[in-house]
Amino acid sequence: MRLPLPAVAAGALLLIAGAAGLVRGAVPQAIASGGSSAAAPIVVTNAYVRPPVPPSQTAAAYFTVYNTTAQDDTLTSVTTGAGAVAVLHTIVNGTMVAAANGVVIPAHGTLVLSTGNGHVMIEQLFGRLLPGQNVNLELTFANAGPITVTAPVIALGAPVPSTGATK
Amino acid sequence: MIRRTRLAVLLVAVAVVLAACSGSSSGSKPSQLNDNSGSGPYHGVGLDPAQPRPSFTLTDTAGKSFSFGQQTAGHPTLLYFGYTNCPDVCPTTMFDVGAALHSLAKSLQDQTYVVFVTTDVKRDTGAVIHRWLSNFDGGTSAHFVGLRGTQAQINAAQTAAHITVAADDGQTHSADVLLFGSDDYARVVYPQSTNEQQQIAHDLPLVAKS
């Protein structure tokens, strides 16, 4: 039972190409740019954008931020490729307010933005936002600097990335 | 042999990445915010004592006077205060209400009112509210009513419904949806949650005339 050498070589090539493809596919864009190693100080996951509900022209972005460092960090601003204005809203004392001075993410803590629990309000949209499109979000942190993530536009009522976080 | 070793390393790397993915998303377990197991027979939050259907008169999206107490009397009624330029809680809540109704028997939809009262007195005109509600009432035969009024009227309506009066041009407002039954009492309320649709779909038949 001896396979011809060319067949073995082709099989090995296929295996390697397949494995390489798997690796590329398995690393999400957001994590790749945000850093997936344990050394990344800030990890942003589960980003998505809800399109406006007409006639409203206001969209909302959501994401989860993990601060993996032993120091507090502050999310100071968010800019998006979807609109000219982006304002971070979080819940303070049970009320949704604009976070004028940013939001502190405690050492080893998380910030979870979800419906009713804070969002980035996006106004003065550059164009229509349609489900299936992607929006770039740039989050700027006082210590970690800017981090860019890609957020899919997800229709109202359609499933969103699960945060899995219990606060 | 070198190639095979590399391949093994690659496969291990894949396994680690996949494990990390499954670890970060633990399924559809509701968060603490939404982890409401309901009260009594209801999946929403029980109201004790029950609240009587309030009386207030506002203006509908066609510009006509609408007397909430009289015109919805005897009907299962979902009452919600919000504003249309809200990017977050308001459209999610109204979507859940529409989807819940869509899942119920048509006879039940026919007798149900959904009343949205705007807290944004300045920007929400009748036409704006009408267009906004049309995103949510598709496919259901329930009566969707959009109401507006002066600031004093809106404040009075919220007070009559025992809802926290909205502030900041109506943008800071209660997320509660009240469900009044055919007996004209609300015994259950729905704070914003990720399973609001299921809660309303479960409870509405319980408060309707059988």
Contacts between the chains, C-beta under 8 A, distances in Angstrom:
chain1	res1	chain2	res2	distance
A	12	B	3	6.3
A	15	B	7	6.3
A	16	B	3	6.7
A	16	B	6	7.7
A	16	B	7	6.2
A	19	B	7	5.7
A	19	B	10	4.6
A	19	B	11	6.3
A	19	B	14	7.3
A	20	B	10	6.9
A	22	B	10	7.8
A	22	B	14	5.3
A	23	B	10	5.9
A	23	B	13	6.2
A	23	B	14	5.8
A	23	B	17	7.7
A	26	B	14	5.6
A	26	B	17	4.6
A	26	B	18	6.5
A	26	B	21	7.9
A	27	B	17	6.4
A	36	B	17	7.7
A	36	B	20	7.5
A	45	B	24	6.3
A	46	B	25	7.8
A	50	B	87	6.8
A	50	B	88	7.6
A	50	B	91	7.8
A	52	B	87	7.1
A	53	B	84	7.7
A	53	B	91	4.2
A	53	B	132	6.5
A	53	B	135	5.2
A	54	B	131	6.3
A	54	B	132	7.2
A	54	B	135	6.7
A	55	B	84	7.0
A	55	B	128	5.5
A	55	B	131	4.9
A	55	B	132	6.3
A	56	B	84	5.4
A	56	B	85	4.8
A	56	B	86	7.4
A	56	B	87	7.0
A	56	B	91	7.6
A	56	B	132	6.7
A	57	B	85	7.9
A	58	B	85	5.5
A	58	B	86	7.7
A	58	B	87	4.2
A	59	B	87	6.1
A	60	B	87	3.9
A	60	B	88	5.1
A	89	B	88	7.8
A	95	B	172	5.6
A	96	B	88	7.8
A	96	B	89	8.0
A	96	B	172	6.5
A	97	B	172	7.8
A	112	B	31	7.9
A	114	B	31	7.3
A	114	B	33	7.9
A	115	B	88	5.7
A	115	B	89	6.3
A	115	B	92	4.9
A	115	B	192	6.9
A	115	B	194	7.3
A	116	B	33	6.7
A	116	B	88	6.9
A	116	B	89	5.0
A	116	B	92	7.6
A	116	B	175	6.2
A	116	B	192	3.9
A	116	B	193	7.7
A	117	B	31	7.9
A	117	B	33	6.1
A	119	B	87	6.6
A	119	B	88	5.1
A	121	B	87	5.4
A	121	B	88	7.8
A	122	B	87	7.6
A	156	B	91	5.8
A	156	B	92	6.8
A	156	B	95	5.0
A	156	B	135	7.9
A	157	B	95	5.0
A	157	B	99	6.4
A	161	B	25	7.2
A	162	B	25	4.6
A	162	B	26	7.3
A	162	B	27	6.7
A	162	B	28	6.5
A	163	B	25	7.7
A	163	B	31	7.3
A	164	B	24	5.9
A	164	B	25	4.5
A	164	B	26	4.0
A	164	B	27	7.3
A	164	B	29	7.8
A	165	B	31	7.0
A	166	B	29	7.8
A	166	B	31	6.1
A	166	B	32	6.1
A	167	B	31	6.4
A	167	B	32	5.5
A	167	B	33	7.6
